[in-house]
């Protein structure tokens, strides 16, 4: 992590108290200043009430996780004060509305910064006024100029009119000035980064990746934590020429998308595990008809409807086993938001090439997390390769949709073209699409078609990058993870080094087909393999064994609905190394663990 | 779309690669013949038409007709057909299926496709039984009907696809009988021409498993709406006529509403013209830059 600026703050309150807006304003300030950030919102499945804690970590270098601690806490209610004030250590600051919230007992060295909001705002009755006053105080403590906040407030509220802007600026000013007079600022002032950055969520990234990949049709049924993809698509569809439809259920969604893809449009749908369960039959249909479709499924804690607003990596086996029968699919788990963006065009090129379904396995941590990104790293015009797709021209006679070629890939013509009339079928069919049950059930033809479909993915490993060990070759420990744990493993490795333990990591992104040989080679030198995953049963631990024969020596698993924080991994590793008694306990109770 | 010199097409030009494997005498033959005639009369070229089916005897239909075809999943024909029509609204999209397929497992899509007024034609071969699974009760089986799964008689009242589709917002609702080919051709032809969601529910007797609703059963009861001076814009009258069953069963066009725009006509993304399936994929530099700027 950064040797320079590394600062974490949280805003806590009840749903409906206005946590997102100050969070967005601050995020905007930081990225415009060129600072990196990672935000995680711990919330409940409730529209008003309950408890929310938005944690934002800011740095002048890339931020991989929301971190292990808090420097600053803004309490919008008593609940937040009671729950989280004790988690701050020496030097921390707690900001609260002293009219409504009583200070809790805090560790020594923590400064309690009460704001007399009524007095500061001339008894302004707007319920959200304390947020803006608090925002002003926060920015002052962090060492930013008021002009920065003013500019961002103008941007944020400009659409609502001059009056709203002015009111917000004056409230923020009151908080800023009060803090300047009464509280002690942080010693490290908010730095200036190299160049302005942008901010997005993982769901934004997935949707933007789809737009860049040339998706022309997106369908979904709303389901947390995937709805952000639908929202982005709906908002931008008209401008980008993407048709977006909310369909009656996920069964309909998957089938509508298959219909659209069959006519030649790149088509995608998004959901979470429960919705994906409904889509599984269609997944098999896409495989059998050889129609390229991308399914995005954003994992949340299950089983069943589970914990709708909490994260987990519990759907690996669902996507691997989704739909009856024995068929090929591509499954990929992006490592972070930028990787999610890059993955979509890459996956579309693959599913077009192989004419098979592709599944993106995201999770709440990536999809609903907020991240900074360097716009220069976002390639809005990635290469688009559509494989053996016939979109125009006149055919020769005798076109066979499922022609048995040496690669198993058959040229795909779309409806509407003269000379290519054919039937695609979910029943087993011959090369020309005729159902084999319509003639006589022919074992030879059945076998040929199974082999043709299976052969298609033979070149897969030449097309996608194999996972590589990151970190020193001869490390004491090799941490193996998949998908969203990539960042936390990297940060944990740094922290472990400080404890005298060298660690490297193998982060798996392409789940199926699985790079069995590459992974086996990469792990051959490992001294101690520990699989880290966000579930209870060790789905990946067992998948690794089934694909490579490698049994990891240890595992670290978390299944409380919250993502890993670096210290969880560090403590887990030290535990595994039998050095538990040497673990220096953190000064604070990890705040996420007792959340809501 | 590619074109060639148009020559007049005959129904046989729509004959599929394989002969139907339906039971001899199956009502589905009547519908297949009628669709082939209707398409020939309309001058549609085989490549301009996409037939989408679900699962069941009736759903083998796309294999037996010379058009583009998709044989999809049980109950899902309308969803797949909707996606195809959305992405390429220049195609003539026909969804075919059975009563179990469409009114049972596909009931939700049936309701919503009607509501959306997707411009496609839904042809249901209604034999009031599950044929391919060897004769169990279907959602349109008569009350009291004895089948393999209802040996003591069906306890559930049948769906009424005519009234329910009118209530769901369908804009062309008709019923045909596979024994009355001429009327059926007209109904199908008009359904294809109709802009919006059109349902033609077709009595297609299952000669193997349904011994109640036979050709003779229908022949003795059917009256044609066109002979009764029925006004298809009058939905109340349409519903009343659709409720008749015991002695009189009506066929013909029950309901038609030409005032409702189709969904693709309302879709702003299609304003710039041309199906989305034909558009160049990807973003322009300007579009990409604009999106990135908004994130900053």
Interface residues (C-beta under 8 A of the other chain):
Chain A: X31 X32 X196 X197 X198 X199 X200 X204 X208 X211 X212 X213 X214 X215 X216 X217 X219 X236 X237 X238 X239 X240 X241 X242 X243 X244 X245 X247 X248 X249 X251 X252 X255 X256 X257 X258 X259 X260 X261 X262 X263 X264 X265 X266 X267 X281 X282 X285 X289 X373 X375 X378 X380 X381 X382 X384 X386 X391 X392 X393 X394 X414 X415 X416 X417 X418 X419 X420 X421 X422 X423 X424 X425 X426 X427 X432 X433 X434 X435 X438 X439
Chain B: X1 X2 X3 X4 X16 X17 X18 X21 X45 X46 X47 X48 X50 X52 X55 X60 X62 X63 X66 X67 X68 X69 X70 X71 X72 X73 X76 X79 X80 X81 X82 X83 X84 X85 X86 X87 X88 X90 X91 X108 X109 X111 X112 X267 X268 X269 X270 X272 X275 X276 X277 X278 X279 X280 X281 X282 X283 X285 X287 X288 X289 X290 X291 X292 X295 X296
